[in-house]
Amino acid sequence: MKTKSILITILVIITLIGLNSSVFIVQEKDQVVITQFGRPVGEAIIEPGMYFKVPLIQNANYFEKRVMEWNGDPNQVPTKDKKFIFVDTYARWQITDPLQFFKRLTNERGAQSRIDDILDGDTRDFIANNDIEEAVRTSNRVPESSDTDIIGDSLAKIYVGRDKIQQMILESANEQTADLGIEILDFRFKRINYVQEVQDQVYERMKSERFRIADKFRSEGQGEASRINGEKERELKNIQSLAFRDAEMIKGKADANAALIYAKAYDRSSQSRSFYGFLKSMETFEKTFDGKTSIFISTDSELYKYLKKMD
């Protein structure tokens, strides 16, 4: 009875181990390829659920279904115009055919290595086939500003641009990975930087452009200042001439009124004329003499006549 119990226990344990090794679960993020003695069997399993396999003979190889990232190594790459730039890239890729992926690349480490070769090589080739402006700039659009015409004149015209180069690298890479069971979903330049020699040239060019813009603004300002000063002088002379004209008109009217008063005064009776002469003489006294003044006048003078009457 003891021997029978032991055999039953062993049989149950073996059964449980067999069931455990024959059942596997595929989750939403996984896709599985079944291999028998190292060779794939049947089609890949991409739908989530519980599945069975032959225990101890077949193995379940899991692969990622989600989008994975690839980061390239920053490299110093020459451009068509013999200038060197540092290029840092990244991409996103996905396993689209797990069975073909297993046959060609075995695992994700092998895929990363193969993507390194493809994307790094394409990046170097396409950068080397274009001038530095094509890799750095996207389009010929010039920022809307007051110095648009100056900046526009100094920028070289581009025909491809950075976005187009990225797209060409992506298309070329997918052509090479078509039989690997993977797809490159996106490719981008993470960072593009100049080597020191090119940086110095770029900075000098930027400085010269800024100096030209400053000279342009300075000359425009001087021209505007000259125009404003000219208008100011013209307006000032115009105001002065109008003021002089008005003053002369007022003086003329005053002189005319004074002459009219004088004429009326002389045309009146002798008493009025005498009174007018007296007033004018008093004005003369007021303006001419003070308390310390000594004068010598003739007895025939009109002033003497009035002074004698006062005495």
C-alpha positions as CSV (number, residue, x, y, z in Angstrom):
1,M,0.0,0.0,0.0
2,K,2.9,2.4,0.8
3,T,4.5,1.6,-2.5
4,K,1.3,2.3,-4.3
5,S,0.8,5.6,-2.6
6,I,4.3,6.7,-3.5
7,L,3.7,5.8,-7.1
8,I,0.5,7.7,-7.2
9,T,2.1,10.7,-5.6
10,I,5.0,10.6,-8.2
11,L,2.5,10.2,-11.0
12,V,0.5,13.2,-9.8
13,I,3.7,15.3,-9.5
14,I,4.7,14.3,-13.0
15,T,1.3,15.1,-14.3
16,L,1.3,18.5,-12.7
17,I,4.7,19.3,-14.0
18,G,3.6,18.2,-17.5
19,L,0.5,20.3,-17.3
20,N,2.5,23.3,-16.1
21,S,5.0,23.0,-18.8
22,S,2.4,22.4,-21.5
23,V,0.3,25.5,-20.7
24,F,1.5,29.0,-21.4
25,I,-0.3,32.4,-21.4
26,V,0.1,35.1,-24.0
27,Q,-0.6,38.6,-22.7
28,E,-1.6,41.7,-24.6
29,K,1.9,43.0,-24.9
30,D,3.4,39.6,-26.1
31,Q,3.6,37.5,-29.2
32,V,4.9,34.0,-29.1
33,V,6.7,31.6,-31.5
34,I,6.7,27.9,-30.6
35,T,9.9,26.0,-31.3
36,Q,10.6,22.3,-31.2
37,F,14.2,21.3,-30.7
38,G,15.1,24.9,-31.6
39,R,13.1,25.1,-34.8
40,P,9.8,27.1,-35.2
41,V,6.6,25.1,-35.4
42,G,3.4,26.5,-36.8
43,E,2.4,30.2,-37.0
44,A,3.2,32.8,-34.5
45,I,0.7,33.4,-31.7
46,I,-0.3,37.1,-31.5
47,E,-3.7,36.9,-29.8
48,P,-3.8,37.0,-26.0
49,G,-5.1,33.9,-24.2
50,M,-4.1,30.5,-22.8
51,Y,-2.4,28.0,-25.1
52,F,-0.9,24.5,-25.0
53,K,2.3,23.0,-26.2
54,V,4.1,19.6,-25.9
55,P,5.9,19.6,-22.6
56,L,9.7,19.2,-22.5
57,I,9.9,19.2,-26.3
58,Q,8.4,22.5,-27.3
59,N,9.4,25.9,-26.0
60,A,7.5,29.2,-26.1
61,N,9.6,32.2,-27.2
62,Y,8.1,35.5,-26.2
63,F,8.6,38.7,-28.2
64,E,7.5,42.3,-27.5
65,K,4.5,43.5,-29.4
66,R,4.8,47.1,-28.3
67,V,6.8,49.9,-29.9
68,M,10.5,49.8,-28.9
69,E,13.1,52.5,-29.0
70,W,16.5,52.7,-30.6
71,N,19.1,55.3,-29.7
72,G,22.1,55.7,-32.0
73,D,25.6,56.5,-31.0
74,P,26.6,60.2,-31.7
75,N,29.0,60.2,-34.6
76,Q,31.1,62.7,-36.4
77,V,29.9,62.7,-40.0
78,P,31.3,64.6,-43.0
79,T,28.9,66.6,-45.2
80,K,29.1,67.0,-49.0
81,D,30.8,70.3,-48.6
82,K,33.6,68.7,-46.5
83,K,32.4,70.0,-43.1
84,F,32.1,67.8,-40.1
85,I,29.1,67.7,-37.8
86,F,28.1,65.6,-34.8
87,V,24.9,63.7,-35.4
88,D,22.8,62.0,-32.7
89,T,19.8,60.0,-33.8
90,Y,16.9,58.0,-32.4
91,A,14.2,55.8,-33.9
92,R,11.1,53.7,-32.9
93,W,10.6,50.2,-34.3
94,Q,8.2,47.3,-33.9
95,I,8.2,43.5,-34.5
96,T,5.6,43.0,-37.3
97,D,6.3,39.4,-38.1
98,P,7.5,37.4,-35.1
99,L,8.1,34.2,-37.0
100,Q,10.3,35.9,-39.6
101,F,11.9,37.9,-36.8
102,F,12.9,34.7,-35.0
103,K,14.3,33.1,-38.1
104,R,16.4,36.1,-39.1
105,L,17.3,37.8,-35.8
106,T,16.5,35.3,-33.1
107,N,16.0,37.9,-30.3
108,E,15.8,41.7,-29.6
109,R,19.5,42.0,-29.0
110,G,20.2,40.8,-32.5
111,A,17.6,43.2,-33.8
112,Q,19.2,46.2,-32.1
113,S,22.5,45.3,-33.5
114,R,21.1,45.0,-37.0
115,I,19.2,48.3,-36.7
116,D,22.5,49.9,-35.6
117,D,24.2,48.9,-38.8
118,I,21.3,50.0,-41.0
119,L,20.4,53.3,-39.5
120,D,24.0,54.4,-38.7
121,G,25.0,53.6,-42.2
122,D,22.1,55.3,-43.9
123,T,22.6,58.4,-41.7
124,R,26.2,58.7,-42.7
125,D,25.4,58.1,-46.4
126,F,22.6,60.7,-46.6
127,I,24.4,63.3,-44.6
128,A,27.5,62.8,-46.8
129,N,25.4,63.3,-50.0
130,N,24.1,66.8,-48.9
131,D,25.6,70.1,-47.8
132,I,25.6,71.2,-44.2
133,E,22.7,73.6,-44.7
134,E,20.5,70.7,-45.9
135,A,21.1,68.8,-42.7
136,V,20.7,71.8,-40.4
137,R,17.8,73.7,-41.9
138,T,14.3,72.5,-42.7
139,S,13.1,75.0,-45.3
140,N,13.8,78.3,-47.0
141,R,11.3,80.1,-44.8
142,V,12.7,83.3,-43.3
143,P,11.4,84.6,-40.0
144,E,9.1,87.6,-40.3
145,S,11.0,90.6,-39.0
146,S,12.3,94.0,-39.9
147,D,15.6,92.5,-41.0
148,T,14.1,89.8,-43.3
149,D,15.6,91.2,-46.4
150,I,19.1,91.2,-44.9
151,I,18.9,87.7,-43.4
152,G,17.3,86.3,-46.5
153,D,20.1,87.5,-48.7
154,S,22.7,85.8,-46.5
155,L,21.1,82.3,-46.2
156,A,21.9,79.8,-48.8
157,K,18.9,78.2,-50.6
158,I,18.2,74.6,-49.7
159,Y,16.6,72.0,-51.9
160,V,16.2,69.0,-49.5
161,G,16.2,70.0,-45.9
162,R,16.5,68.1,-42.6
163,D,12.9,66.7,-42.6
164,K,13.3,65.3,-46.1
165,I,16.7,63.7,-45.2
166,Q,15.0,62.0,-42.2
167,Q,12.2,60.7,-44.4
168,M,14.7,59.3,-46.9
169,I,16.6,57.5,-44.2
170,L,13.4,56.0,-42.8
171,E,12.3,54.8,-46.2
172,S,15.8,53.3,-47.0
173,A,15.9,51.6,-43.6
174,N,12.5,50.0,-44.1
175,E,13.5,48.6,-47.4
176,Q,16.4,46.8,-45.7
177,T,14.3,45.5,-42.8
178,A,11.4,44.3,-44.9
179,D,12.6,40.7,-44.7
180,L,13.6,40.9,-41.0
181,G,10.0,40.9,-39.6
182,I,10.4,44.4,-38.2
183,E,9.4,47.9,-39.2
184,I,11.0,51.2,-38.4
185,L,8.1,53.5,-37.4
186,D,10.0,56.7,-37.0
187,F,13.4,58.2,-37.3
188,R,14.7,61.6,-36.1
189,F,17.8,63.6,-35.6
190,K,18.0,64.0,-31.8
191,R,20.8,66.6,-32.0
192,I,23.1,68.1,-34.7
193,N,26.1,70.0,-33.6
194,Y,29.0,71.6,-35.3
195,V,32.6,70.7,-34.7
196,Q,34.7,73.5,-33.2
197,E,36.1,74.8,-36.6
198,V,32.6,75.0,-38.1
199,Q,31.3,76.6,-34.9
200,D,33.8,79.4,-35.2
201,Q,32.8,80.0,-38.8
202,V,29.1,80.0,-37.9
203,Y,29.7,82.5,-35.1
204,E,31.7,84.8,-37.3
205,R,28.9,84.7,-39.9
206,M,26.3,85.4,-37.3
207,K,28.3,88.4,-36.0
208,S,28.8,89.8,-39.5
209,E,25.0,89.5,-40.1
210,R,24.2,91.3,-36.9
211,F,26.7,94.0,-37.7
212,R,25.1,94.5,-41.1
213,I,21.6,94.7,-39.6
214,A,22.9,97.2,-37.0
215,D,24.5,99.3,-39.7
216,K,21.2,99.2,-41.7
217,F,19.2,100.3,-38.7
218,R,21.7,103.0,-37.8
219,S,21.6,104.5,-41.4
220,E,17.8,104.3,-41.4
221,G,17.8,106.1,-38.0
222,Q,20.1,108.8,-39.2
223,G,18.0,109.3,-42.3
224,E,14.9,109.6,-40.2
225,A,16.6,112.0,-37.8
226,S,17.6,114.2,-40.8
227,R,14.1,114.1,-42.1
228,I,12.6,115.1,-38.7
229,N,15.2,117.9,-38.3
230,G,14.4,119.2,-41.7
231,E,10.7,119.2,-41.1
232,K,11.3,120.9,-37.7
233,E,13.4,123.7,-39.3
234,R,10.8,124.2,-42.0
235,E,7.9,124.4,-39.5
236,L,9.9,126.7,-37.3
237,K,10.7,129.1,-40.2
238,N,7.1,128.9,-41.3
239,I,5.9,129.7,-37.7
240,Q,8.4,132.6,-37.4
241,S,7.4,134.0,-40.8
242,L,3.7,133.9,-39.9
243,A,4.4,135.5,-36.5
244,F,6.5,138.2,-38.1
245,R,3.7,138.9,-40.6
246,D,1.1,139.1,-37.8
247,A,3.4,141.3,-35.8
248,E,3.9,143.7,-38.7
249,M,0.2,143.8,-39.3
250,I,-0.5,144.6,-35.7
251,K,2.2,147.3,-35.6
252,G,0.8,148.7,-38.9
253,K,-2.7,148.9,-37.4
254,A,-1.3,150.4,-34.2
255,D,0.7,153.0,-36.2
256,A,-2.4,153.8,-38.2
257,N,-4.5,154.2,-35.1
258,A,-1.8,156.4,-33.5
259,A,-1.6,158.6,-36.6
260,L,-5.3,158.9,-36.7
261,I,-5.3,160.0,-33.1
262,Y,-2.6,162.5,-33.8
263,A,-4.4,163.8,-36.7
264,K,-7.6,164.2,-34.8
265,A,-5.8,165.9,-32.0
266,Y,-4.3,168.5,-34.3
267,D,-7.5,169.1,-36.1
268,R,-9.4,170.1,-33.0
269,S,-9.5,173.5,-31.3
270,S,-6.5,175.3,-30.1
271,Q,-7.3,174.3,-26.5
272,S,-7.1,170.6,-27.4
273,R,-3.9,171.2,-29.3
274,S,-2.4,173.0,-26.3
275,F,-3.5,170.2,-24.0
276,Y,-2.0,167.6,-26.3
277,G,1.3,169.6,-26.4
278,F,1.2,169.8,-22.6
279,L,0.8,166.0,-22.2
280,K,3.7,165.3,-24.6
281,S,5.9,167.8,-22.8
282,M,5.1,166.1,-19.5
283,E,6.0,162.7,-21.0
284,T,9.3,164.3,-22.1
285,F,10.0,165.6,-18.7
286,E,9.2,162.2,-17.1
287,K,11.5,160.3,-19.5
288,T,14.4,162.9,-19.6
289,F,14.8,164.3,-16.1
290,D,15.3,163.1,-12.6
291,G,16.0,164.7,-9.3
292,K,19.7,165.2,-10.1
293,T,19.4,166.5,-13.6
294,S,20.5,170.0,-14.6
295,I,19.4,171.5,-17.9
296,F,20.0,174.6,-20.0
297,I,17.1,175.6,-22.2
298,S,16.3,178.6,-24.3
299,T,13.6,181.0,-23.2
300,D,11.9,180.3,-26.5
301,S,11.6,176.6,-25.8
302,E,8.2,175.1,-25.3
303,L,9.5,173.3,-22.2
304,Y,10.6,176.6,-20.7
305,K,7.1,178.0,-21.2
306,Y,5.5,175.1,-19.2
307,L,8.2,175.3,-16.5
308,K,7.6,179.1,-16.2
309,K,3.9,178.6,-15.9
310,M,4.5,176.0,-13.1
311,D,6.7,178.4,-11.3
